[in-house]
Amino acid sequence: VYNVAQYLPACIASLLEQTEQDFEILLIDDGSTDGLSGQLCDQYAKAHPEKIRVIHKDNGGQGTARNLGIELAQGDYLFFVDSDDYIHLDALSILNAQIEKSHADVYQFGFYYVHHGVLSPGESTRLPLLTPLLPEEHPELLLESPSPCLRIVRRSIFLESGIRFTGKLWYEDLRTIPKLYCHIRTLIALPNRLYYYLLRDGSTMHNQSYHRNLEILDAVEDLRIYLAQQHVPSAWTESMCCLAVDSVLMAAQRVLMIDPKAQCLPEFLNYIHEVYPDYQKNPLLPCLGRKKRFVLHLLEGKHYLLANLLFRLKHLVRL
């Protein structure tokens, strides 16, 4: 929770009104400065002491707040909910029913974007549904969204592996979630869309600090090194390459939308050329889809102004 007093009531309401009530809520106030968010947390805890615990801490970023929740949680599974988002009222019932059937380490699910009250479905999974998956046999796991909000994870996986989120860095999700696949036994992808992701201008990924998008390169390299140290199967190398290209495209697009003349733009593909010089031959590259591969072509040719124009036209059409 950080300076989200406007959105917090809807988030907490979606938790308290769950049809499955065997859960606890940890509200981690990450040094909010709006004078309201921390107070709201305390009010909710006072009204629901049997459900809610509040921890106030100095500001350290989403990663440190999540890490504190990992340490203090008492449940068997962790569900990371961002305080400006909300979840389906049957989310925990659906997840609990799946846990009782299969006892997997991770359950992944879909989501909706919410923009000015309008819902649109998020990206669909590439994974087989409702089937226990062994990570070593499914390197395409790396191409799934790394958002911790789109899966529940057995808490013991974090504790035993020592994997934690980073603080005050962008793309901390990418530095964390894919590493867990080296330590889990099974994962199950569900067909349900259980999470509602609010698109708002003030969120971390929608501000004007475009130069911070270069942190994607550090995140991708951190993950690449970790996987190499874990001696993952060779098929994972192709998936890691595809993930790196996809991640770089996402970050470059954010920069292009703000300033197509940004001097940092060539650095994104410079990284790919240096680490994956033969990436164009990767058989998984078509998985990115035609649109992303076209953007990749524009970046390769340094057609930044044209790319910016296309992104803006797409945004206007969507509105």
Disulfide bonds with the S-S distance in Angstrom:
none
